Amino acid sequence: MQLGLVGLGKMGFNMRERVRRAGHEVIGYDRNPEVSDSESLADMVSKLEAPRVVWVMVPAGDITRDTVKELSGLLSPGDLVVDGGNSKFTDDRVHADLLAEKEIGYLDCGVSGGVWGLENGYALMVGGDAAHVEQAMPIFDALRPDGPREEGFAHAGKVGAGHYSKMVHNGIEYGLMQAYAEGFELLDKTDVVDNVPAVISAWQRGTVVRSWLLDLLVRALESDPELDDLRGYVEDSGEGRWTVEEGINNAVPLPVISAALFARFQSRQEDSPAMRAVAALRNQFGGHSVHLAGPSSGAGSTQG
């Protein structure tokens, strides 16, 4: 079948190639003319035969909203839009209603696989009507990992369910990464363990903590055993925050995911005002040692 693919960045570029390898025709559009197959969204749509399926793979937020709105004026009844980006699940109902006015279908699809998806396939979590899912199933089958469909694809539920599932997936990912990171720091800090990369590499087989994330940590340590080439500054793309918000909204305790999210916030502070306040309080009530600010101040100096 044919697929229109909007957004040919790190994920979209490889997705186009994987779908093509499965024998489908992909006509992509990107603002970068060096990778685009068409000059504009309108040009891309004109090259597709009805009923069209258009997959949107652009950054979440205004860019996705504007793209869906433009597509609503270009597509025809019976066509289908799939949002495969990391949109917040609350946007999906808005997109679906906008397109429904023109009798255009809508699916939201959470996609996991990163830059490795070209070879390994992508885990897909889809929300929307069953008829629309069936319409796009050849593309889903091309993108998902080899093997049983249920091990790499899920029709999660109604519109919004796909992005909600991906949100929770990414929240879990935050917690897993933080646990591995804290374990690495403790191993690196102690003088008991001499070869930290070897220890972490040994966890890859036979242990209960083995995972693809662990494999990626081993890969990183192979090129930089102390991770000294990196700065400990970590962004968050939104899903972790939304997961914590949903935990609050549904009275579901998420202590691990919440702590992992806050750890990312802390990574961006060169000198935390909150921890300065903690240091000041410890000094005031117990006379505990503090580290004074300024180039001439010695570590461990006692104030007051």
Backbone as CSV, one residue per row, in Angstrom:
resi,resn,N_x,N_y,N_z,CA_x,CA_y,CA_z,C_x,C_y,C_z
1,MET,0.841,-1.186,0.000,0.000,0.000,0.000,0.883,1.245,0.000
2,GLN,0.249,2.394,-0.124,0.958,3.657,-0.070,0.868,4.257,1.329
3,LEU,1.883,5.050,1.668,1.868,5.776,2.926,2.460,7.151,2.706
4,GLY,1.770,8.161,3.192,2.350,9.494,3.269,2.953,9.657,4.647
5,LEU,4.205,10.094,4.713,4.901,10.212,6.001,5.403,11.637,6.159
6,VAL,4.896,12.327,7.169,5.262,13.715,7.432,6.268,13.751,8.572
7,GLY,7.475,14.222,8.284,8.528,14.293,9.297,9.546,13.197,9.085
8,LEU,10.725,13.583,8.606,11.764,12.605,8.287,13.021,12.894,9.101
9,GLY,12.813,13.063,10.402,13.926,13.266,11.317,14.547,11.943,11.720
10,LYS,15.090,11.883,12.930,15.797,10.679,13.384,14.903,9.451,13.361
11,MET,13.657,9.598,13.760,12.737,8.459,13.765,12.082,8.276,12.398
12,GLY,11.516,9.338,11.857,10.767,9.232,10.620,11.595,8.750,9.446
13,PHE,12.851,9.172,9.374,13.720,8.765,8.273,13.888,7.248,8.247
14,ASN,14.157,6.663,9.423,14.333,5.213,9.496,13.023,4.463,9.314
15,MET,11.931,5.045,9.783,10.627,4.407,9.593,10.272,4.327,8.110
16,ARG,10.576,5.380,7.372,10.330,5.352,5.930,11.088,4.187,5.288
17,GLU,12.350,4.012,5.683,13.162,2.954,5.100,12.621,1.580,5.471
18,ARG,12.196,1.396,6.713,11.691,0.080,7.140,10.399,-0.274,6.396
19,VAL,9.519,0.704,6.233,8.275,0.444,5.513,8.560,0.126,4.045
20,ARG,9.507,0.815,3.459,9.873,0.536,2.068,10.466,-0.863,1.922
21,ARG,11.266,-1.271,2.893,11.847,-2.610,2.834,10.767,-3.684,2.856
22,ALA,9.622,-3.370,3.438,8.511,-4.328,3.496,7.702,-4.341,2.199
23,GLY,8.098,-3.528,1.233,7.450,-3.558,-0.063,6.397,-2.505,-0.304
24,HIS,6.236,-1.571,0.629,5.234,-0.522,0.474,5.857,0.738,-0.133
25,GLU,5.029,1.541,-0.726,5.483,2.822,-1.278,5.296,3.907,-0.228
26,VAL,6.352,4.649,0.052,6.279,5.740,1.024,6.640,7.041,0.317
27,ILE,5.758,8.009,0.449,6.030,9.354,-0.062,6.138,10.264,1.150
28,GLY,7.343,10.723,1.416,7.587,11.505,2.615,7.621,12.992,2.339
29,TYR,7.310,13.756,3.398,7.471,15.209,3.323,8.210,15.682,4.560
30,ASP,9.222,16.497,4.327,9.966,17.128,5.409,10.365,18.522,4.945
31,ARG,10.492,19.435,5.897,10.899,20.791,5.533,12.316,20.836,4.981
32,ASN,13.086,19.785,5.265,14.430,19.681,4.712,14.347,19.059,3.321
33,PRO,14.572,19.836,2.268,14.409,19.299,0.908,15.392,18.185,0.571
34,GLU,16.477,18.063,1.319,17.463,17.027,1.029,16.945,15.625,1.326
35,VAL,15.947,15.516,2.201,15.413,14.194,2.542,13.966,14.013,2.099
36,SER,13.332,15.097,1.653,11.908,15.054,1.326,11.660,14.455,-0.048
37,ASP,10.517,13.753,-0.182,10.083,13.203,-1.470,9.092,14.128,-2.165
38,SER,8.700,15.193,-1.500,7.697,16.093,-2.057,7.998,17.516,-1.618
39,GLU,7.405,18.464,-2.300,7.714,19.865,-2.053,6.905,20.481,-0.925
40,SER,5.773,19.872,-0.609,4.880,20.413,0.410,3.917,19.331,0.855
41,LEU,3.155,19.630,1.910,2.119,18.678,2.323,1.125,18.448,1.198
42,ALA,0.732,19.532,0.546,-0.232,19.413,-0.548,0.328,18.561,-1.678
43,ASP,1.606,18.732,-1.975,2.232,17.943,-3.030,2.272,16.469,-2.640
44,MET,2.575,16.192,-1.365,2.598,14.810,-0.904,1.220,14.173,-1.039
45,VAL,0.180,14.882,-0.587,-1.181,14.354,-0.652,-1.586,14.089,-2.100
46,SER,-1.169,14.964,-3.005,-1.556,14.807,-4.419,-0.962,13.552,-5.054
47,LYS,0.129,13.040,-4.457,0.796,11.858,-5.005,0.239,10.557,-4.431
48,LEU,-0.680,10.664,-3.487,-1.265,9.484,-2.852,-2.631,9.173,-3.461
49,GLU,-2.917,7.902,-3.601,-4.215,7.475,-4.121,-5.188,7.240,-2.969
50,ALA,-6.426,7.651,-3.154,-7.456,7.452,-2.130,-7.846,5.972,-2.050
51,PRO,-8.210,5.498,-0.855,-8.157,6.211,0.428,-6.719,6.312,0.950
52,ARG,-6.329,7.476,1.380,-4.957,7.757,1.778,-4.739,7.475,3.260
53,VAL,-3.522,7.067,3.579,-3.085,6.966,4.971,-1.863,7.872,5.117
54,VAL,-1.947,8.823,6.032,-0.851,9.766,6.270,-0.403,9.643,7.715
55,TRP,0.874,9.373,7.886,1.472,9.213,9.221,2.224,10.490,9.559
56,VAL,1.893,11.090,10.692,2.538,12.329,11.144,3.587,11.981,12.190
57,MET,4.838,12.372,11.914,5.947,12.035,12.812,6.781,13.289,13.057
58,VAL,6.145,14.296,13.669,6.810,15.563,13.946,6.738,15.840,15.446
59,PRO,7.501,16.822,15.958,7.498,17.094,17.398,6.102,17.386,17.939
60,ALA,5.859,16.930,19.159,4.562,17.133,19.800,4.307,18.615,20.041
61,GLY,3.026,18.955,20.143,2.668,20.337,20.438,2.152,21.058,19.217
62,ASP,2.537,22.325,19.087,1.984,23.180,18.033,2.293,22.652,16.636
63,ILE,3.496,22.071,16.450,3.847,21.586,15.113,2.904,20.466,14.689
64,THR,2.625,19.537,15.610,1.680,18.456,15.298,0.281,19.012,15.076
65,ARG,-0.158,19.913,15.940,-1.503,20.482,15.800,-1.669,21.183,14.452
66,ASP,-0.666,21.979,14.082,-0.745,22.697,12.813,-0.744,21.733,11.624
67,THR,0.028,20.650,11.734,0.083,19.671,10.646,-1.256,18.967,10.478
68,VAL,-1.850,18.548,11.586,-3.155,17.879,11.518,-4.211,18.825,10.955
69,LYS,-4.163,20.084,11.382,-5.132,21.062,10.876,-4.972,21.251,9.376
70,GLU,-3.722,21.351,8.897,-3.504,21.517,7.457,-3.966,20.284,6.692
71,LEU,-3.692,19.107,7.236,-4.123,17.877,6.568,-5.644,17.789,6.487
72,SER,-6.333,18.339,7.480,-7.804,18.286,7.466,-8.373,19.018,6.263
73,GLY,-7.626,19.979,5.739,-8.083,20.706,4.564,-7.594,20.127,3.256
74,LEU,-6.702,19.141,3.328,-6.130,18.550,2.119,-6.669,17.156,1.810
75,LEU,-7.051,16.420,2.854,-7.489,15.037,2.678,-8.983,14.952,2.378
76,SER,-9.428,13.752,2.059,-10.809,13.536,1.635,-11.502,12.538,2.563
77,PRO,-12.831,12.465,2.526,-13.540,11.460,3.324,-13.011,10.058,3.031
78,GLY,-12.828,9.285,4.094,-12.293,7.934,3.957,-10.794,7.841,4.158
79,ASP,-10.105,8.998,4.139,-8.665,9.001,4.401,-8.417,8.836,5.900
80,LEU,-7.159,8.614,6.258,-6.809,8.316,7.644,-5.512,9.020,8.012
81,VAL,-5.490,9.641,9.199,-4.287,10.268,9.751,-3.856,9.479,10.979
82,VAL,-2.565,9.179,11.053,-1.974,8.517,12.221,-0.959,9.469,12.832
83,ASP,-1.142,9.819,14.096,-0.148,10.629,14.806,0.763,9.687,15.566
84,GLY,2.003,9.525,15.066,2.966,8.635,15.696,3.974,9.338,16.572
85,GLY,3.799,10.651,16.781,4.712,11.390,17.640,4.374,11.205,19.107
86,ASN,4.968,12.026,19.944,4.754,11.906,21.394,3.748,12.935,21.900
87,SER,2.647,13.099,21.188,1.611,14.041,21.604,1.009,13.633,22.942
88,LYS,0.556,14.624,23.694,-0.176,14.324,24.927,-1.529,13.737,24.566
89,PHE,-1.959,12.735,25.309,-3.174,11.993,24.949,-4.406,12.883,24.899
90,THR,-4.396,13.996,25.631,-5.549,14.892,25.622,-5.695,15.614,24.282
91,ASP,-4.615,15.695,23.497,-4.707,16.313,22.166,-5.411,15.408,21.167
92,ASP,-5.426,14.112,21.423,-5.920,13.165,20.429,-7.409,13.324,20.155
93,ARG,-8.186,13.541,21.193,-9.620,13.716,20.984,-9.897,14.957,20.148
94,VAL,-9.122,16.015,20.383,-9.270,17.254,19.611,-8.969,16.992,18.136
95,HIS,-7.859,16.271,17.879,-7.499,15.953,16.500,-8.556,15.066,15.843
96,ALA,-9.018,14.062,16.580,-10.002,13.128,16.018,-11.301,13.853,15.663
97,ASP,-11.745,14.758,16.530,-12.990,15.488,16.275,-12.840,16.429,15.083
98,LEU,-11.678,17.089,14.982,-11.431,17.985,13.857,-11.499,17.234,12.535
99,LEU,-10.851,16.076,12.486,-10.824,15.291,11.249,-12.180,14.641,10.963
100,ALA,-12.895,14.280,12.026,-14.199,13.629,11.842,-15.184,14.552,11.135
101,GLU,-15.025,15.848,11.317,-15.898,16.808,10.633,-15.776,16.675,9.112
102,LYS,-14.618,16.202,8.661,-14.389,16.006,7.221,-14.476,14.525,6.839
103,GLU,-14.961,13.694,7.789,-15.083,12.243,7.592,-13.722,11.595,7.344
104,ILE,-12.712,12.123,8.007,-11.351,11.588,7.937,-11.079,10.865,9.259
105,GLY,-10.519,9.668,9.178,-10.236,8.889,10.376,-8.980,9.366,11.084
106,TYR,-8.843,8.934,12.345,-7.670,9.332,13.144,-7.270,8.198,14.084
107,LEU,-5.979,7.932,14.136,-5.396,7.016,15.112,-4.228,7.699,15.803
108,ASP,-4.072,7.432,17.084,-2.866,7.870,17.790,-2.013,6.637,18.053
109,CYS,-0.711,6.753,17.780,0.172,5.595,17.885,1.418,5.950,18.677
110,GLY,1.557,5.351,19.842,2.803,5.464,20.582,3.844,4.558,19.957
111,VAL,5.029,5.094,19.704,6.089,4.365,19.007,7.325,4.317,19.880
112,SER,7.854,3.126,20.115,9.086,2.966,20.873,10.072,2.149,20.051
113,GLY,11.303,2.582,20.035,12.325,1.869,19.269,13.534,2.721,18.969
114,GLY,13.334,4.045,19.007,14.435,4.960,18.818,15.190,4.754,17.522
115,VAL,16.462,5.081,17.547,17.279,4.987,16.338,17.562,3.541,15.943
116,TRP,17.248,2.585,16.834,17.491,1.175,16.549,16.311,0.512,15.849
117,GLY,15.218,1.247,15.684,14.008,0.654,15.147,14.114,0.185,13.711
118,LEU,14.991,0.800,12.917,15.130,0.397,11.522,15.435,-1.089,11.420
119,GLU,16.354,-1.565,12.224,16.738,-2.983,12.170,15.906,-3.852,13.107
120,ASN,15.564,-3.334,14.282,14.895,-4.151,15.297,13.376,-4.084,15.235
121,GLY,12.840,-3.066,14.579,11.405,-2.853,14.583,10.988,-1.930,15.714
122,TYR,9.745,-1.497,15.665,9.216,-0.545,16.643,8.042,-1.170,17.391
123,ALA,8.016,-0.986,18.707,6.839,-1.374,19.481,5.771,-0.309,19.271
124,LEU,4.548,-0.742,18.976,3.480,0.168,18.601,2.283,-0.013,19.523
125,MET,1.764,1.100,20.039,0.583,1.117,20.895,-0.417,2.068,20.258
126,VAL,-1.581,1.564,19.827,-2.481,2.334,18.976,-3.819,2.569,19.655
127,GLY,-4.338,3.790,19.476,-5.666,4.120,19.965,-6.560,4.560,18.824
128,GLY,-7.811,4.106,18.833,-8.757,4.501,17.787,-9.695,3.376,17.428
129,ASP,-10.529,3.608,16.412,-11.524,2.626,15.993,-10.862,1.417,15.341
130,ALA,-11.453,0.250,15.563,-10.907,-0.994,15.020,-10.835,-0.959,13.498
131,ALA,-11.822,-0.331,12.839,-11.827,-0.271,11.381,-10.638,0.533,10.864
132,HIS,-10.294,1.589,11.564,-9.147,2.404,11.163,-7.837,1.662,11.422
133,VAL,-7.793,0.921,12.518,-6.605,0.115,12.808,-6.385,-0.900,11.697
134,GLU,-7.460,-1.546,11.269,-7.349,-2.541,10.190,-6.893,-1.886,8.892
135,GLN,-7.357,-0.672,8.636,-6.978,0.042,7.420,-5.461,0.271,7.352
136,ALA,-4.853,0.537,8.513,-3.416,0.828,8.561,-2.575,-0.378,8.948
137,MET,-3.191,-1.551,9.126,-2.461,-2.708,9.645,-1.262,-3.114,8.787
138,PRO,-1.310,-3.042,7.454,-0.097,-3.386,6.699,1.116,-2.530,7.080
139,ILE,0.871,-1.265,7.419,1.966,-0.384,7.835,2.428,-0.747,9.240
140,PHE,1.488,-1.027,10.124,1.867,-1.447,11.475,2.696,-2.727,11.428
141,ASP,2.282,-3.662,10.590,3.020,-4.924,10.473,4.422,-4.709,9.914
142,ALA,4.566,-3.724,9.024,5.881,-3.427,8.470,6.802,-2.811,9.512
143,LEU,6.249,-2.021,10.418,7.057,-1.295,11.400,7.377,-2.115,12.643
144,ARG,6.470,-2.987,13.059,6.669,-3.712,14.318,7.814,-4.724,14.183
145,PRO,8.332,-5.201,15.321,9.396,-6.211,15.260,8.908,-7.507,14.615
146,ASP,9.819,-8.282,14.101,9.478,-9.599,13.567,8.965,-10.488,14.694
147,GLY,8.124,-11.452,14.353,7.580,-12.352,15.370,6.093,-12.141,15.536
148,PRO,5.513,-12.731,16.583,4.072,-12.602,16.810,3.654,-11.139,16.938
149,ARG,2.554,-10.801,16.296,2.090,-9.410,16.307,1.892,-8.890,17.727
150,GLU,1.348,-9.724,18.604,1.022,-9.257,19.954,2.243,-8.950,20.799
151,GLU,3.436,-9.334,20.339,4.648,-9.036,21.099,5.294,-7.719,20.672
152,GLY,4.682,-7.022,19.731,5.225,-5.732,19.321,4.158,-4.740,18.907
153,PHE,2.893,-5.155,19.028,1.791,-4.294,18.606,0.611,-4.495,19.541
154,ALA,-0.058,-3.379,19.889,-1.272,-3.468,20.700,-2.271,-2.422,20.242
155,HIS,-3.518,-2.865,20.005,-4.612,-1.909,19.863,-5.076,-1.631,21.289
156,ALA,-4.600,-0.515,21.839,-4.733,-0.262,23.276,-6.136,0.145,23.688
157,GLY,-6.913,0.685,22.744,-8.260,1.117,23.100,-8.717,2.248,22.211
158,LYS,-9.585,3.098,22.743,-10.170,4.197,21.976,-9.128,5.283,21.700
159,VAL,-9.551,6.316,20.990,-8.657,7.434,20.686,-8.031,7.970,21.976
160,GLY,-6.735,8.132,21.973,-5.986,8.590,23.141,-5.269,7.478,23.861
161,ALA,-5.720,6.235,23.680,-5.147,5.102,24.421,-3.716,4.802,23.998
162,GLY,-3.410,5.029,22.721,-2.061,4.754,22.247,-1.040,5.681,22.875
163,HIS,-1.322,6.968,22.855,-0.397,7.928,23.449,-0.378,7.828,24.972
164,TYR,-1.504,7.453,25.578,-1.509,7.255,27.032,-0.584,6.094,27.392
165,SER,-0.674,5.006,26.627,0.175,3.846,26.882,1.652,4.201,26.713
166,LYS,1.968,4.975,25.679,3.355,5.375,25.463,3.841,6.295,26.578
167,MET,2.954,7.132,27.091,3.295,8.002,28.211,3.719,7.174,29.417
168,VAL,2.925,6.160,29.741,3.261,5.302,30.881,4.551,4.532,30.609
169,HIS,4.702,4.035,29.387,5.933,3.351,28.981,7.148,4.228,29.254
170,ASN,7.068,5.501,28.867,8.206,6.390,29.059,8.417,6.738,30.530
171,GLY,7.330,6.794,31.301,7.489,6.999,32.735,8.242,5.847,33.377
172,ILE,7.904,4.619,32.990,8.635,3.446,33.483,10.092,3.521,33.057
173,GLU,10.313,3.963,31.829,11.676,4.106,31.308,12.490,5.065,32.178
174,TYR,11.872,6.149,32.636,12.563,7.089,33.518,13.071,6.367,34.764
175,GLY,12.182,5.568,35.371,12.559,4.867,36.596,13.657,3.856,36.377
176,LEU,13.578,3.101,35.290,14.610,2.105,34.984,15.966,2.763,34.759
177,MET,15.974,3.824,33.966,17.236,4.505,33.696,17.848,5.073,34.973
178,GLN,16.998,5.626,35.842,17.504,6.207,37.082,18.107,5.132,37.982
179,ALA,17.477,3.965,38.037,18.008,2.880,38.865,19.373,2.422,38.358
180,TYR,19.498,2.237,37.043,20.793,1.860,36.482,21.837,2.939,36.763
181,ALA,21.434,4.196,36.626,22.369,5.300,36.819,22.855,5.371,38.261
182,GLU,21.953,5.169,39.213,22.349,5.216,40.618,23.256,4.043,40.971
183,GLY,22.953,2.878,40.406,23.832,1.733,40.628,25.221,1.971,40.072
184,PHE,25.282,2.562,38.866,26.583,2.894,38.280,27.353,3.850,39.172
185,GLU,26.694,4.878,39.691,27.397,5.864,40.519,27.955,5.229,41.783
186,LEU,27.171,4.342,42.417,27.653,3.709,43.637,28.850,2.808,43.350
187,LEU,28.768,2.028,42.280,29.904,1.181,41.908,31.141,2.018,41.604
188,ASP,30.936,3.132,40.935,32.047,3.999,40.550,32.658,4.711,41.755
189,LYS,31.846,4.957,42.775,32.308,5.730,43.940,33.113,4.885,44.920
190,THR,32.741,3.628,45.060,33.390,2.797,46.065,34.805,2.404,45.639
191,ASP,35.650,2.123,46.645,36.988,1.618,46.334,37.033,0.090,46.421
192,VAL,35.856,-0.539,46.562,35.794,-1.997,46.645,35.821,-2.625,45.253
193,VAL,35.156,-1.982,44.297,35.062,-2.514,42.946,36.072,-1.804,42.052
194,ASP,36.880,-2.588,41.347,37.919,-2.002,40.488,37.475,-1.830,39.038
195,ASN,36.606,-2.726,38.545,36.260,-2.712,37.127,34.744,-2.606,36.970
196,VAL,34.253,-1.388,37.001,32.818,-1.155,36.931,32.225,-1.597,35.589
197,PRO,32.813,-1.223,34.441,32.239,-1.678,33.170,32.108,-3.195,33.067
198,ALA,33.076,-3.934,33.619,33.014,-5.395,33.567,31.843,-5.925,34.380
199,VAL,31.603,-5.312,35.528,30.493,-5.747,36.372,29.164,-5.536,35.658
200,ILE,28.974,-4.344,35.108,27.715,-4.039,34.443,27.537,-4.905,33.198
201,SER,28.623,-5.164,32.490,28.555,-6.042,31.325,28.137,-7.457,31.724
202,ALA,28.611,-7.917,32.877,28.284,-9.259,33.343,26.809,-9.412,33.702
203,TRP,26.135,-8.314,33.922,24.702,-8.368,34.245,23.838,-8.642,33.015
204,GLN,24.420,-8.640,31.825,23.636,-8.749,30.606,23.008,-10.127,30.392
205,ARG,23.560,-11.152,31.019,23.008,-12.497,30.840,22.816,-13.170,32.193
206,GLY,21.658,-13.793,32.346,21.413,-14.601,33.531,20.923,-13.852,34.743
207,THR,20.848,-12.505,34.694,20.408,-11.750,35.869,18.993,-11.225,35.663
208,VAL,18.349,-10.886,36.758,16.989,-10.358,36.673,16.964,-8.889,36.257
209,VAL,18.111,-8.217,36.209,18.133,-6.808,35.805,18.575,-6.634,34.358
210,ARG,18.734,-7.741,33.619,19.137,-7.614,32.224,18.011,-6.959,31.419
211,SER,18.387,-6.143,30.450,17.412,-5.460,29.601,18.144,-4.784,28.455
212,TRP,17.365,-4.271,27.514,17.958,-3.533,26.407,18.600,-2.244,26.904
213,LEU,17.980,-1.607,27.897,18.585,-0.399,28.461,19.947,-0.708,29.071
214,LEU,20.058,-1.845,29.742,21.347,-2.236,30.300,22.360,-2.453,29.183
215,ASP,21.935,-3.082,28.096,22.823,-3.282,26.954,23.334,-1.945,26.420
216,LEU,22.465,-0.951,26.398,22.868,0.364,25.899,23.837,1.046,26.861
217,LEU,23.675,0.821,28.170,24.626,1.367,29.137,25.996,0.726,28.945
218,VAL,26.016,-0.579,28.722,27.282,-1.270,28.452,27.940,-0.691,27.210
219,ARG,27.147,-0.432,26.194,27.672,0.144,24.953,28.308,1.510,25.221
220,ALA,27.646,2.327,26.033,28.172,3.652,26.357,29.484,3.554,27.131
221,LEU,29.556,2.587,28.065,30.758,2.432,28.881,31.938,1.902,28.070
222,GLU,31.649,1.172,27.009,32.734,0.653,26.165,33.542,1.785,25.533
223,SER,32.866,2.864,25.178,33.557,3.982,24.543,34.008,5.037,25.542
224,ASP,33.412,5.038,26.737,33.756,6.044,27.754,33.549,5.420,29.136
225,PRO,34.529,4.633,29.634,34.344,3.833,30.855,33.922,4.622,32.084
226,GLU,34.316,5.868,32.187,33.943,6.685,33.347,32.799,7.651,33.022
227,LEU,32.366,7.653,31.777,31.361,8.602,31.290,31.788,10.047,31.528
228,ASP,33.094,10.264,31.486,33.638,11.595,31.734,33.385,12.557,30.585
229,ASP,33.096,12.016,29.402,32.889,12.884,28.248,31.525,13.566,28.269
230,LEU,30.665,13.139,29.192,29.311,13.670,29.248,29.132,14.584,30.452
231,ARG,28.230,15.528,30.308,27.816,16.368,31.426,26.518,15.802,31.977
232,GLY,26.364,15.763,33.273,25.181,15.163,33.881,23.962,16.052,33.841
233,TYR,23.624,16.531,32.665,22.460,17.399,32.461,21.454,16.613,31.627
234,VAL,20.270,16.390,32.153,19.305,15.520,31.488,17.984,16.256,31.276
235,GLU,17.553,16.333,30.020,16.262,16.923,29.695,15.153,15.899,29.905
236,ASP,13.912,16.346,29.864,12.775,15.425,29.814,11.869,15.888,28.693
237,SER,11.309,14.918,27.965,10.536,15.244,26.772,9.051,15.442,27.046
238,GLY,8.613,15.299,28.285,7.221,15.571,28.623,6.455,14.388,29.167
239,GLU,6.741,13.183,28.652,5.926,12.037,29.057,6.067,11.710,30.537
240,GLY,7.264,11.910,31.090,7.451,11.660,32.513,6.598,12.582,33.368
241,ARG,6.558,13.843,32.986,5.724,14.807,33.721,4.248,14.415,33.634
242,TRP,3.821,14.050,32.386,2.409,13.703,32.210,2.048,12.448,32.986
243,THR,2.993,11.498,33.088,2.738,10.277,33.850,2.517,10.609,35.316
244,VAL,3.365,11.474,35.874,3.218,11.872,37.277,1.904,12.622,37.479
245,GLU,1.543,13.500,36.543,0.266,14.206,36.635,-0.904,13.229,36.673
246,GLU,-0.843,12.195,35.819,-1.916,11.216,35.789,-1.945,10.378,37.068
247,GLY,-0.766,10.139,37.654,-0.740,9.465,38.946,-1.491,10.268,39.995
248,ILE,-1.270,11.579,39.990,-1.972,12.462,40.921,-3.473,12.462,40.622
249,ASN,-3.832,12.587,39.341,-5.247,12.661,38.965,-6.007,11.392,39.326
250,ASN,-5.307,10.242,39.330,-5.966,8.967,39.599,-5.608,8.391,40.963
251,ALA,-4.943,9.186,41.795,-4.549,8.751,43.144,-3.743,7.455,43.112
252,VAL,-2.844,7.358,42.134,-1.967,6.198,42.011,-0.562,6.613,42.445
253,PRO,-0.006,6.014,43.489,1.334,6.401,43.939,2.398,5.995,42.925
254,LEU,3.242,6.938,42.543,4.320,6.690,41.583,5.647,7.190,42.163
255,PRO,6.084,6.647,43.294,7.281,7.188,43.933,8.544,7.046,43.098
256,VAL,8.715,5.939,42.404,9.938,5.731,41.624,9.975,6.656,40.418
257,ILE,8.881,6.702,39.668,8.835,7.547,38.465,8.938,9.016,38.860
258,SER,8.267,9.416,39.941,8.350,10.800,40.396,9.775,11.175,40.776
259,ALA,10.439,10.295,41.527,11.813,10.572,41.941,12.741,10.673,40.735
260,ALA,12.518,9.830,39.739,13.352,9.866,38.534,13.152,11.171,37.779
261,LEU,11.915,11.641,37.721,11.643,12.913,37.059,12.318,14.062,37.804
262,PHE,12.190,14.076,39.132,12.786,15.161,39.907,14.306,15.116,39.849
263,ALA,14.871,13.924,39.715,16.320,13.808,39.569,16.784,14.503,38.291
264,ARG,15.961,14.429,37.252,16.317,15.129,36.010,16.288,16.635,36.214
265,PHE,15.305,17.114,36.964,15.271,18.539,37.254,16.531,18.948,38.019
266,GLN,16.895,18.117,38.995,18.063,18.426,39.822,19.342,18.455,38.983
267,SER,19.402,17.642,37.928,20.605,17.578,37.104,20.886,18.894,36.392
268,ARG,19.882,19.745,36.305,20.043,21.002,35.575,20.465,22.154,36.475
269,GLN,20.618,21.892,37.753,20.987,22.933,38.695,22.470,22.819,39.041
270,GLU,23.218,23.837,38.703,24.627,23.826,39.079,24.774,24.000,40.581
271,ASP,23.885,24.786,41.165,23.921,25.008,42.606,22.477,25.138,43.074
272,SER,21.948,24.093,43.671,20.535,24.041,44.014,20.180,24.975,45.174
273,PRO,19.267,25.933,44.978,18.820,26.776,46.085,18.203,25.958,47.210
274,ALA,17.462,24.901,46.834,16.833,24.077,47.871,17.881,23.402,48.745
275,MET,18.937,22.856,48.125,19.951,22.169,48.915,20.802,23.155,49.718
276,ARG,20.909,24.391,49.222,21.573,25.411,50.048,20.762,25.665,51.315
277,ALA,19.431,25.659,51.149,18.574,25.867,52.321,18.694,24.704,53.298
278,VAL,18.766,23.462,52.770,18.951,22.291,53.631,20.270,22.394,54.391
279,ALA,21.340,22.782,53.682,22.641,22.930,54.335,22.586,23.977,55.434
280,ALA,21.901,25.099,55.162,21.801,26.160,56.154,21.037,25.689,57.387
281,LEU,19.952,24.932,57.180,19.162,24.436,58.311,19.954,23.460,59.165
282,ARG,20.719,22.551,58.507,21.541,21.593,59.256,22.591,22.331,60.086
283,ASN,23.121,23.392,59.518,24.115,24.168,60.241,23.485,24.889,61.431
284,GLN,22.271,25.410,61.240,21.628,26.190,62.291,21.204,25.329,63.475
285,PHE,20.586,24.159,63.180,20.089,23.385,64.316,21.127,22.467,64.920
286,GLY,22.144,22.096,64.140,23.106,21.127,64.667,24.552,21.533,64.557
287,GLY,24.794,22.705,63.993,26.168,23.132,63.827,26.947,22.273,62.851
288,HIS,26.224,21.637,61.914,26.882,20.745,60.962,27.724,21.529,59.967
289,SER,28.799,20.914,59.488,29.701,21.533,58.542,28.998,21.854,57.238
290,VAL,29.331,23.002,56.640,28.789,23.397,55.348,29.932,23.794,54.422
291,HIS,29.651,23.767,53.114,30.608,24.212,52.107,30.238,25.635,51.707
292,LEU,31.130,26.572,51.955,30.853,27.969,51.681,31.071,28.300,50.209
293,ALA,30.265,29.226,49.693,30.400,29.661,48.310,31.614,30.556,48.155
294,GLY,32.166,30.603,46.941,33.297,31.478,46.680,34.559,30.697,46.431
295,PRO,35.457,31.201,45.565,36.673,30.466,45.188,37.659,30.264,46.311
296,SER,37.628,31.111,47.328,38.637,30.987,48.390,38.167,30.164,49.566
297,SER,36.912,29.692,49.506,36.345,28.962,50.633,36.740,27.505,50.561
298,GLY,37.131,26.923,51.645,37.485,25.522,51.685,36.295,24.641,51.920
299,ALA,36.312,23.445,51.322,35.239,22.476,51.529,35.204,22.060,52.979
300,GLY,34.008,21.960,53.506,33.867,21.491,54.876,34.023,22.564,55.922
301,SER,34.099,23.834,55.501,34.217,24.919,56.470,32.918,25.034,57.269
302,THR,33.034,25.447,58.518,31.875,25.567,59.380,31.490,27.030,59.496
303,GLN,30.198,27.267,59.261,29.698,28.618,59.286,28.948,28.855,60.584
304,GLY,29.057,30.077,61.149,28.249,30.488,62.284,28.813,30.084,63.621
